[in-house]
């Protein structure tokens, strides 16, 4: 499925505000589902909420790091997404429970 990736990760000091501006700008310019990409949970939340106005957005990726996984999962449950790509960047040595084992 084609989608438009939206990422403003280089602007980390005010990423949630920039994400809102960028998602709105991209929604005006393209007629594709949006794929939100950010390591910042607040920016991801803003992006998902605004992108959902067009239909189910996607989350670009989620790492296997427990902190990242646990910060993104509530956002996905609140704003249902079409898909999530998972990129295990490194092995996690700390055991953690997956609340929905089949989800990822």
Buried (B, 14 or more C-beta within 10 A) or exposed (E): EEBBEBBBEEBEEEBBBBBBBBBEEBBEEBEBBBBBBBBBBBBBBBBBBBBBEBEBBBBBBBBBBBEBBEBBBEBBEEBEBBEBEEEEEEEBEEEEEEEEEEEB
